[in-house]
Amino acid sequence: MHDRRRRQDRRRTDPHPVAGELADAMADDAITMVFQPQFRCADGAVCGAEALIRWQHPEHGHMNGDRLVAIAQHGGLGRRLARHVARSAMEAAAGWPAHIGVSFNVTAMDLHDRTFGEDLLALLGETGLSPERLTLEITEQALVDDVEQSAERLAALAENGIHLALDDFGAGFCNFRYLKLLPLHALKLDRAMVEGIASDERDLAVLRGIVAMAKALGLSVTAEGVETEAVRDLVAQEGCTAWQGFLGAKPLAEPDFARLLKG
């Protein structure tokens, strides 16, 4: 009762009331994780999942990851939210079969945080998750400020076995300098790069060029936003390693994802 009253009093004076509610939600484990399954192109088997955060706010309704990150950063909770996501994703994945990986997004603030890498490695030790089963997804927006510093900090994580993927490839400017500087293991193609390949020869040609480049660099390729069997078959035929999208499954609560693995 006293805790609830203190929270109510704080919200009345808090300049960022939703951020305060977000802090309470993290403390109460009200921030949930869902997992978007990823499927291996070679045989269609589940090979991993992207971890995504969700919050059902009592007044504002459903909030997804991008909005939560913006609220957290605006209210000075970005670091706390990042650690919450990392721990939740690792704890869930630690209970999956050893060949199933997990990934989550890394923000610009994470890359500027000097202790982010140390904290990730510590969390791996605490949860018992093998570093090779963890992939950090980095968007172009997270790299624009200081790509050299980002490359240095990411290299330290890669040296400890963590995998790195350039996310939303094709959605922005596609600065190929990132491919030279960053210690990447994979590209994740934005849905805009794959949704037209079954109907447009130019789209298919672009996909072939990207996959050929990735192979030359020793990178795997995951296609996002796959919603039709025709697109799924083509990304597999053209050499992508994995795919994810509503054709396979929508983001699932952890118990549902665990059942998918068993089934």
N, C-alpha and C positions, 0 to 999 in steps of 0.2 A: 504493500500500500504506500509506504513512504517513498520507495523507488519510483512508483508511478507518479506520485505527486511532484517529486523533484523533476521528473522528465517533463511533466505538463508545465511547471513553472519555467523551466529552461526554454521550452518552445515558445512561450509567450514573449520572451526577451531575446531569443536567438535571431540574429540578422539572416541566417540561412536555416530556416526551420526544417526544410526537407532534408538538408544535410544532417541536422541533429537527429531526425527520425531514422535516417540511414545508419547512423552510428548505433542507435538503439537496435535497429533491425539486425545488424551484424552481431551485436552482443547477444541477441535473443535467437540467433540462428534462423532468422526469417528470410535471409538472402539465400535463395535456392540455386542449385546448379542443375543444368540440363546438359545432355551430351548428344551431339550430332554425330551419328555413326559414319565411319569412313570405310569404304569397301575396296578390296584389292581388285585391280582390273584383271589380273591373270585368272582368277577363279571365282570372283564375287564374294569371297569370304570377308567378314568384318576384320579389319586390321587395326582399328583405333577409333578415337572419338575426339571431337573438338569440344572442350568444356566452355559453356556459356552461362552467364549469370542472369538471374531473373529476380524481380521483386514485385509482389502484388501489394501496391500501396492502398491503404484503406480509402483514400480520397481520389488520388490521381490514377488509380488502376494499374495496369500492367506496365512495368518498366523493363527495358532490355539493357544489355551491356553498355552500349554507347552512352545512353542517357545516364546510367548509374555512374559511369566514369566521370562524366561532365559534372554531375552533382557532387561527387566525392572530391574532385579537384577544386571545385569552386568553394567547398566548405572545409578545405584543408584535410581531407580524409583519403586522398589518393593513395598514399603509401599503405595505409591500413587496409583499404579495399584490395589493393594488389596482393598483399600477403594473404588476405582472406581467400581470394580466388585461388592462389597458388596452393595453399594448404588444402582447401576443399577438393581441388582437382586431383592432387597427389594422393590424398587419403582414399578417394574413391578408386583411382586406378590401381593402387597397391593391392586391392582385393580382386582384381581381374586376372585372367590368365597372363602368363609372363610374356606372351607374344603380342599383347594388345597395348598400344601406346595411347598417350593422351597429349593434347595440345591446348594451349590457350594464348590469348593475345598479350603482347607487350606494348605498353604505351611509351610516348616520348619521355614522360616523367620517370618511368621505370628505368629507362636507359640513362637518365641523368642522375639517378639515385646511386650514390657510391656504394651503398650496402646492399643493393638489390641482388647482385650476383652471390654475395656471401650468404644472404638470407635464403636464396633458392637452394644452394648447396646444403645449408643446414636443414632445410625442410625435407630435402631428399633423404638425408640421414635419419631424420625423425620418423618419416613415414615408411621408410624401407623401400621406396621406389627406385628402381635402377635408372641412372641418368639417361641411358640409351632409350628408355621408354618415354622420355619427356621431349616434346617439341615446343619451342617458343615461336610464335607467329608474329613477325614484325611487319608492320605496314610502312609504306613509303612516307606517310605523314609523321611517323615516329622517328624518321631518320633525317629529315630535312635540316634540322638545326646544326648538327655537328656529326656528320657521318664518320669522320675519322675516329672521334672519341667513341662513338657507338661501336665501330668495328673493333676497337681495342677491348672494350668491355665484353662484347659478345664472343670474341676470340677466347677469353678466359673461361667462359662457360663451355664453349665447344671443346676446349682442351680437357674438360672434366667429363666429356661424354654426352652433354646435352645437345640435341639436334636443333637446328635453326632453319626456319622457312620464311621466305619472303612472301607475305600474304597479299591478296588482292592484286596479283600481278596482272597488269593490263587495264586496271581501273583508272590509273592516274597517268603521270607523265612517263612512267617506265624508264627511269634513269638507269641506263645500263652500267653506269659507274658503280652502282651498288653491287652488281654481280662480280666486279673486279675486287672490291675492297672487303666485302663481308664474307665471313667464313660459313657460307651457306651449305645446307644439305639438300634443300628442296625449294621448289616454287609451288605456290598455290595460285592457280589461275582463277581470276575473277569470273563470275558467271557470264559477264559480257563477252568474254573471250571464247566461250564454248556454246552458248545458247543457239547460235545461228549456224553451227558447222554442218548440220544435217540438211540445210536448205540453201546455203550460200557457199559457192566454191572459194570465194576470196576468204571468208571466215575460216574455212577448212585449211586453206593454204597458210594462213597466219598461224593456226594451231600447229601445223606441221613444222613451220620454221621455229617456233618457240620450243617445241619438243626436241628438235634436232640440236638447237643451241644448248638446251639443258643437258642433253646427253653428252655433248662435247665438254661440258663443264663438270660432268660427274654428278649432276643433280637429279633427284627424282621429281616427278611432276604429279600434283594432285589437282583434279578438276573440281571446282565448286559449282553449286547451282545446277546439278544435273537433274532434270525433271522428266525426260523421256527416254525410252529404251533406245531410240535411234542415236541420241547424243551419247548415251552410255556406251553403246557398241562402238561408236567412232572413237571416243577418247581411248578406249582400250585398244582398238585396232591401230591407232596412230602412236601408241607407245607411252601413254600416261601410266603412272604406277598405281594410282588410286583415284577414287572419286567420292564425292559426297553430295547429297541433295535430297529433295523430297521424294524422288523416285525410290530411293532406298528406305528412308525413314525421316520423319521430322525429329527435331531435338527431343530427347527422351529423358524423363527422370531417371536417376541412377538405378533404382530397382528394375525399371523397364529395360534399361540398357543391359543390365546383368542378365535378364531373362533372354534378351535377344542373343547374347553370347552363348547361352546354354542351348538355345533352339537352333 
